[in-house]
């Protein structure tokens, strides 16, 4: 079973997704109405979300926090669908380029006085060594 298949499996009920994303049920349904996410339905017609759906909801929340309106978010998601790239075609970048991109992102977050979402993800790699 591939990683992509596992991430697309509908496993999570809306209550769990609300906890993971800190969104209300109404917000989640609203994004579904606008076709930004398409959760699966169980036999009892309950929404079941995949990890990909959760990632999309977190991205929506982040874009809204950055001041992007729903029309802009729809364009971002539409561009992603239109320009979908297979993993085999992904452009590889050097370690130095990746570090530069991450450094710029964290500096921009610091200027905006917001914590970068990646900063928390990266902190586990930069643990202080005991002396």
N, C-alpha and C positions, 0 to 999 in steps of 0.2 A: 504494500500500500504506500503510495507516494506521499510526500509531505504536503503537496498542494491538495491532494484528495482529502487528507485528514483535516487540513485547515478549512476546507469547504463543507465539511460534514455538519449538518444542523444538530447541535447538541444542547444548546443553552436556552432555557426559557427566558421570557422577558424580565422576570424578577431578577435573575442573575445578571443579565445584561445591564439593567438599571444600576446595580451595585458596581459593576466593573467600569461603567462609563460615566457614572454620576449624572445621567440624564433621566428625565421623567418618562413614564410610559407614553404620555401624550407627545413629547418631543420625538421619541423613537417612532411612533406611528406616523407623525408628520413627515419625517424623513422617508419613511416607507411610501407614503402617498406621493411624494415627489420622486420616487423611483431611484433614490440614492442608495438604498439597500433593498434587497428582496429576500426576506426571510422565508424559510420553508414553512409549511403548515403540517401539523400532526393530524392524525385521524379525527381528533376532536376539534380541529380547526384552530389549535393554539399555535402561535408563532414560535418557531424554533430557530435560533440564530447560530451561525457558524463563527469561528474565530475571525474569518475574513470580514463578516458583518460587524463584529466588535471593533476591528481595526478601522473600518470605514467610519463607524460612529465616532470613534476617538479622533479621527482626522477631521470630521465635520466639526466637532466641538473645538478643536484647535484652530481651524480656519475661522470660525465664528469669533473666537477669542482674539484673533488677529484683526478683526474688523471687516472681514469679508462677508458680504451678504449672500443670501440664498442663490441669487442669480449667478454670482461669481463661483460659488461652490458647485453649482450644476455644471458650469463651464469646465471647471477643473476635472470633475468626474467624467464629463463627456469627452474631454481631450484624452483622458486616460483610456477610455474604451476605444476611441478611434485610433489611437497610437499605441495600442497594446503591443508589447514587445515580448517575445518568447525568451525564456531564460538563456537559451543557447545563443541568442543574439545580443545579450547585454554587453555593453561596452565595459571593458575592464579598465580600472584606473590604478595608478600606482599608490603605494602606501603614503608617499609624501602628498599626493593630490588629495587623498582621503583625509589626512590630518589637516590639511589646509581648509578643506570644506567644513570639517567639524569645528575647527578653531573659529572660522568666520561666523558660523551659526551660533556658537556660544557667545561670541563677542556681541553679535546683534541682539541676542536675548538679554545680555547684561546691559546694553545701552537702553533697551526698552524696559529694563528693570523687571524682567520676567525670567523665570527659570526655564532653561531649555529642556524639553522633554528628553533629548538625547543625553543631557548631562547626567541625569539619574541613571540612564542605561549604561553610560560609560564609566560611572564611578566605581563599579565593581572591578574594572581593569586597572585602576590606579590606586590600589590600596597601599597604605603606608607600610613600609618594611620595618619590622621590629629591629631595633639596633642593640 
